[in-house]
Amino acid sequence: MSDSSPPSPSRSFACQRDPERWFDRRSRGDTLAQCLRCAARRWCAQEALRWRASYGMWAGVWIDGRHDDALPYLQAIAVDDPAPIARPAVAASSTSHQPVAPAPLRRPSAPLPPRSVSAAVLARSSGHCEVLAETCRYTFDRLVSRCRSGSAIENPSPAQLFAACGTCAEIVACLDRRLAVRLGYVVDTGRDPAFVPFHWRGSRWVLLDRDGWLTELCGDAQSA
């Protein structure tokens, strides 16, 4: 969503169809996976901030009784500035439930204060894995470098790193190198990671910017 207006009533989201699951601790894994791919995350985060939500899954952030604990994650999601989504023309009598394409990701228009690399990746990922393989745990367990050079990078930028759960980190480490390079998880020596597409959360191609934000790619640009 490009502003704080609510989602169109003509669109249906999973949390609207079964809201009780978004307040069920046992369903957190499934509801989180759906939130991370939802086009209304920004609006949802804004609502959670507005009403100081204290329990349940909001915009992919599980709040367990303390709103302040979730505050930095919700703020990071709420400031994202995706472009408006063009709704497909559907006849009023149609019963089709085709999934709506997620909103493009854009960097915030307002300047942000300097942050450490780890803090920038934390904000970009909202504290969740940026790979989302089939067996993903959805957690941010570690930072993984896209540059597998023999020597450690002294001052890495957010473009060189991504957040991963332990399971996805192991999957990426064991991938065939050609596939890992094609998906953008590994960047060949001599290439600038800020210009190498990354298959983000298994659903969209983006550039991981040096300032810690995302720029979505489209068309022929979606190739590492």
C-alpha positions as CSV (number, residue, x, y, z in Angstrom):
1,M,0.0,0.0,0.0
2,S,1.3,3.5,-0.8
3,D,-0.5,5.3,2.0
4,S,-2.2,4.5,5.3
5,S,-5.6,3.8,3.7
6,P,-7.0,0.3,4.4
7,P,-6.9,-2.5,1.8
8,S,-9.7,-2.4,-0.8
9,P,-12.8,-4.2,0.3
10,S,-12.8,-6.0,-3.1
11,R,-9.6,-7.9,-2.0
12,S,-9.5,-10.7,0.5
13,F,-6.5,-11.5,2.7
14,A,-5.9,-14.7,4.6
15,C,-6.1,-12.9,8.0
16,Q,-9.5,-11.6,7.1
17,R,-10.8,-15.1,6.1
18,D,-9.6,-16.7,9.3
19,P,-8.6,-14.0,11.9
20,E,-8.5,-16.3,14.9
21,R,-5.4,-18.0,13.5
22,W,-3.5,-14.7,13.6
23,F,-3.9,-14.7,17.4
24,D,-3.0,-18.4,17.9
25,R,0.5,-19.0,19.1
26,R,0.5,-22.5,17.6
27,S,-0.1,-21.1,14.1
28,R,2.7,-18.6,14.1
29,G,4.8,-20.4,11.5
30,D,2.0,-20.6,8.9
31,T,0.7,-17.1,9.6
32,L,4.2,-15.6,9.4
33,A,4.8,-17.2,6.0
34,Q,1.6,-15.7,4.7
35,C,2.3,-12.3,6.2
36,L,5.8,-12.1,4.6
37,R,4.2,-12.4,1.2
38,C,1.2,-10.2,1.8
39,A,0.8,-7.0,-0.2
40,A,-0.8,-5.2,2.8
41,R,2.1,-5.5,5.3
42,R,2.9,-1.8,5.4
43,W,-0.7,-0.9,6.2
44,C,-0.9,-3.6,8.8
45,A,2.2,-2.4,10.5
46,Q,0.9,1.1,10.6
47,E,-2.3,-0.2,12.2
48,A,-0.4,-2.1,14.8
49,L,1.6,1.1,15.6
50,R,-1.5,3.2,15.6
51,W,-3.4,0.9,18.0
52,R,-0.3,-0.2,20.0
53,A,-1.2,-3.9,19.3
54,S,0.0,-6.1,22.1
55,Y,-0.8,-9.6,21.0
56,G,-0.9,-11.6,17.8
57,M,0.7,-11.7,14.4
58,W,0.9,-8.2,12.8
59,A,2.6,-7.6,9.5
60,G,4.7,-10.7,10.1
61,V,5.7,-9.6,13.6
62,W,4.6,-11.8,16.5
63,I,3.6,-9.6,19.5
64,D,3.5,-11.5,22.8
65,G,2.1,-9.0,25.3
66,R,4.7,-6.2,24.9
67,H,4.1,-3.7,22.1
68,D,7.4,-2.0,22.8
69,D,9.4,-5.2,22.0
70,A,7.8,-5.2,18.5
71,L,8.2,-1.5,17.9
72,P,11.4,-1.4,15.9
73,Y,10.3,-4.2,13.6
74,L,6.9,-2.6,13.0
75,Q,8.5,0.8,12.3
76,A,10.9,-0.7,9.8
77,I,8.0,-2.3,7.9
78,A,5.7,0.8,8.2
79,V,8.2,3.2,6.5
80,D,8.6,1.0,3.4
81,D,7.1,2.9,0.5
82,P,5.8,0.5,-2.2
83,A,4.0,1.8,-5.2
84,P,0.2,1.4,-5.6
85,I,-1.0,-2.0,-6.8
86,A,-3.0,-2.0,-10.0
87,R,-6.0,-4.3,-9.4
88,P,-6.9,-6.5,-12.3
89,A,-10.3,-5.9,-13.9
90,V,-12.7,-8.6,-12.6
91,A,-16.4,-8.9,-13.3
92,A,-18.6,-8.3,-10.3
93,S,-20.0,-11.8,-10.4
94,S,-16.6,-13.5,-10.7
95,T,-15.7,-16.0,-8.0
96,S,-12.0,-16.3,-9.0
97,H,-9.5,-16.2,-6.2
98,Q,-6.3,-15.7,-8.2
99,P,-3.5,-14.4,-5.9
100,V,-2.7,-10.7,-6.2
101,A,0.9,-9.8,-7.1
102,P,2.8,-8.4,-4.2
103,A,3.5,-4.7,-4.2
104,P,6.9,-3.5,-5.6
105,L,9.4,-2.7,-2.9
106,R,10.8,0.8,-2.8
107,R,13.2,2.6,-0.6
108,P,11.8,5.2,1.8
109,S,11.7,8.7,0.5
110,A,12.8,10.3,3.7
111,P,16.5,10.1,4.7
112,L,17.4,7.7,7.5
113,P,20.0,8.0,10.2
114,P,23.2,6.0,9.9
115,R,22.9,2.4,11.2
116,S,25.3,-0.4,11.7
117,V,25.3,-3.1,9.0
118,S,23.6,-5.7,11.3
119,A,20.9,-3.1,12.3
120,A,20.3,-2.3,8.6
121,V,19.8,-6.0,7.7
122,L,17.6,-6.4,10.8
123,A,15.4,-3.6,9.6
124,R,15.3,-4.8,6.0
125,S,14.4,-8.3,7.0
126,S,12.1,-7.3,9.9
127,G,13.9,-9.9,11.9
128,H,13.0,-12.8,9.6
129,C,14.9,-15.1,7.1
130,E,15.4,-13.6,3.6
131,V,15.6,-16.9,1.9
132,L,12.3,-18.7,2.9
133,A,13.2,-22.2,1.6
134,E,10.5,-24.9,1.9
135,T,11.8,-26.0,5.4
136,C,12.5,-22.4,6.6
137,R,12.2,-21.6,10.3
138,Y,11.5,-17.9,9.4
139,T,13.9,-16.7,12.0
140,F,16.9,-14.4,11.7
141,D,19.6,-16.6,13.1
142,R,22.7,-15.3,11.3
143,L,24.1,-13.0,8.7
144,V,25.4,-14.8,5.6
145,S,27.9,-13.2,3.3
146,R,27.3,-13.3,-0.5
147,C,31.0,-12.9,-1.1
148,R,32.8,-16.2,-0.5
149,S,36.3,-14.9,-0.8
150,G,39.2,-16.4,1.1
151,S,39.6,-13.4,3.4
152,A,36.9,-11.8,5.5
153,I,35.5,-8.4,4.3
154,E,36.6,-5.7,6.7
155,N,33.7,-3.3,6.2
156,P,30.8,-5.1,4.5
157,S,27.7,-3.3,3.4
158,P,24.1,-4.5,3.7
159,A,24.3,-5.3,0.0
160,Q,26.9,-8.0,0.7
161,L,24.9,-9.8,3.5
162,F,21.5,-11.4,3.9
163,A,19.6,-12.7,6.9
164,A,18.9,-16.4,7.2
165,C,17.6,-19.0,9.6
166,G,20.0,-21.8,10.5
167,T,18.2,-24.2,8.1
168,C,18.3,-21.9,5.1
169,A,21.9,-20.9,5.8
170,E,22.8,-24.6,5.6
171,I,20.8,-25.0,2.4
172,V,22.5,-22.1,0.7
173,A,25.9,-23.3,1.8
174,C,25.3,-26.7,0.2
175,L,23.8,-25.4,-3.0
176,D,25.6,-26.0,-6.3
177,R,27.7,-22.9,-6.8
178,R,26.1,-22.1,-10.2
179,L,22.6,-22.2,-8.8
180,A,23.7,-20.1,-5.8
181,V,25.2,-17.5,-8.1
182,R,22.1,-17.6,-10.3
183,L,19.9,-16.9,-7.3
184,G,22.2,-14.1,-6.1
185,Y,23.1,-15.9,-2.8
186,V,26.7,-15.9,-4.0
187,V,28.4,-13.0,-5.9
188,D,31.4,-13.8,-8.1
189,T,34.6,-12.0,-7.4
190,G,34.9,-8.7,-9.1
191,R,31.1,-8.0,-9.2
192,D,29.5,-5.4,-7.1
193,P,26.8,-7.1,-4.8
194,A,24.7,-3.9,-5.0
195,F,24.1,-4.6,-8.7
196,V,23.6,-8.4,-8.5
197,P,19.9,-9.5,-8.3
198,F,18.9,-11.5,-5.3
199,H,15.9,-13.9,-5.2
200,W,14.4,-12.5,-2.1
201,R,12.2,-14.8,0.0
202,G,11.6,-17.0,-3.0
203,S,9.0,-14.6,-4.5
204,R,10.7,-11.6,-6.0
205,W,13.9,-10.3,-7.6
206,V,15.5,-7.4,-5.8
207,L,18.7,-5.5,-5.5
208,L,20.0,-5.3,-1.9
209,D,21.0,-1.7,-1.7
210,R,24.1,-0.4,0.2
211,D,21.8,1.7,2.5
212,G,20.0,-1.4,3.7
213,W,16.8,-1.2,1.6
214,L,15.5,-3.0,-1.4
215,T,14.8,-2.1,-5.0
216,E,12.6,-4.5,-6.9
217,L,13.5,-5.5,-10.4
218,C,11.2,-6.4,-13.2
219,G,11.2,-7.9,-16.7
220,D,14.6,-8.8,-18.2
221,A,16.5,-7.3,-15.2
222,Q,15.4,-10.3,-13.1
223,S,18.6,-12.3,-13.6
224,A,21.7,-12.6,-11.6
